[in-house]
């Protein structure tokens, strides 16, 4: 499980990161909100741990932006803001949990484990010897773990669950995207092209001219 930690208190950041790594998590830490947002945009994380009062872009602004663009990565605020207004704002912006400082590290871990179960972050789909973990946005082929973007994972999951069926670009858009962020058919074709590169060795996506695509698993 890959976690992004945004915390500008150097000592606290080191304590949290060391604790989570010992628990078996992969952690990438940031002090600056802008750099954290760049990393989220460029990579893939299973969980976001966000402080609010950090340099450049605060934790509230980060989650507002992510939810606006359809990024649903689970997020937990870890902050010294103790007022009920801050708590309400955090949940209104789409946070999954809110942990006030100071807190016990084991409490943080308990909340992470709860979110993992809630979102089934470790649930796997296996086909042709390939393991696909939709919520973690990666596939495992042999000993190699390959990460993908959130939408790529959602597109692949939809195809797998509808394997053998011809699926149009419009159907993918209707079932994977929300109404406010509708992609073009060219964008869908790009996602499928990227997935083909990941799933090398066999052509899973069959192009049905004028109709769409069929995902074939033998």
Secondary structure, 3 states (H helix, E strand, C coil): CEEEEECCCHHHHHHHHHHHHHCCCEEEEECEHHHHHHHHHHCCCCEEEECCCCECCCHHHHHHHHHHCCCCCEEEEEECCCCHHHHHHHHHCCCCEEEECCCCHHHHHHHHHHHHHHHCCCCCEEECCEEEEHHHCEEEECCEEEECCHHHHHHHHHHHHCCCCEECHHHHHHHHCCCCCCCCHHHHHHHHHHHHHHCCCCCCEEEECCCEEEECCC
